[in-house]
Amino acid sequence: MKRIVVVLINYYKEEKLAAFVMELLLPQKGVDLRILVVDNGSSQKDPLKQLQQHGVVVLYPEKNLGYFGAARLAWETESTQHGLPDYFVVSNFDLSFDPEHFFADYMLAESKQTALVSGPSIISDLNGTALNPMYLQRNSLSRINRLLLVTSFYPFFWIYQLLHYIKRNIKGKQQQELHGDVQSYAIHGSMMFFTRHYFQRGGHLKFDSFLYGEELFVAEQLHLMGEKCLVHLDLKVKHEEHSTTGKIKGPGHMKFLNQSLRYLKRVFFQ
């Protein structure tokens, strides 16, 4: 039986996180599932303490580490104490899926076709559009530069978000027609399955940015290895989109995105 480690990152949503664990993770059957929570910030500890009574490991960093910073802490803690799991899953908790068989079904799909990093089909609850594959082809340097320009001035960024949603709605409805497994440059970051081989081949979670851009960071590491992501399109996950960051992101989020793009450009696109 494959050993699967799922990491969730909390930031003042501990009641919602606890409900996700109790309703969708703990009832899973036919898999060896271990759950880690990294608390980047919370207003009450009781929901997390209750999870610990069910075997969930909760880590309390001294400061907010950001999304992949927290995932990295969970990975380092788990791999140091228990060795490499077969799968390390970085997941949002604003998702819904089969509460008993999702992970067993995922392992079955992986037994037929696998990749270093994979994900399920992610369906937005806003309009039913499919968010995976996120990008079929690699981004160009010119596109990265355009995004840097857009994220340098908030009115540009606000307009860009509106146009992005319109374009994505058309693309997402087309992707709903796809079935089976498809290779992709990048997959949606709401649920990413990393195999142990990703780390054994030098892949890591040392993303030197606080928030946003994690999908491209992983995609670029795979690109350097000559690999791509894989999407199991027949495994559906509903995503309560932007429940934690908001539908239209403000200037603060734009700043984080700009910082991530600058980092990605410097490391991978020069």
Stockholm file with secondary structure:
# STOCKHOLM 1.0

chainA/1-270         MKRIVVVLINYYKEEKLAAFVMELLLPQKGVDLRILVVDNGSSQKDPLKQLQQHGVVVLYPEKNLGYFGAARLAWETESTQHGLPDYFVVSNFDLSFDPEHFFADYMLAESKQTALVSGPSIISDLNGTALNPMYLQRNSLSRINRLLLVTSFYPFFWIYQLLHYIKRNIKGKQQQELHGDVQSYAIHGSMMFFTRHYFQRGGHLKFDSFLYGEELFVAEQLHLMGEKCLVHLDLKVKHEEHSTTGKIKGPGHMKFLNQSLRYLKRVFFQ
#=GR chainA/1-270 SS CCEEEEEEEESSCHHHHHHHIIIIITTCCSSEEEEEEEESCCSCSHHHHHHHTTTCEEECCSSCCCHHHHHHHHHHHHHHHHCCCSEEEEECSSEECCTTTHHHHHHHHHHHSCCSEEEEEEEETTTCCBCCSSBSSCCCHHHHHHHHHHTTSHHHHHHHHHHHHHHHHHHHHHHTTCCSEEEESBCCTTEEEEEHHHHHTTCCCCCCSSSSCHHHHHHHHHHHHTCCEEEEEEEEEEECTTTTTCSSCCHHHHHHHHHHHHHHHHHHCC
#=GC SS_cons         CCEEEEEEEESSCHHHHHHHIIIIITTCCSSEEEEEEEESCCSCSHHHHHHHTTTCEEECCSSCCCHHHHHHHHHHHHHHHHCCCSEEEEECSSEECCTTTHHHHHHHHHHHSCCSEEEEEEEETTTCCBCCSSBSSCCCHHHHHHHHHHTTSHHHHHHHHHHHHHHHHHHHHHHTTCCSEEEESBCCTTEEEEEHHHHHTTCCCCCCSSSSCHHHHHHHHHHHHTCCEEEEEEEEEEECTTTTTCSSCCHHHHHHHHHHHHHHHHHHCC
//
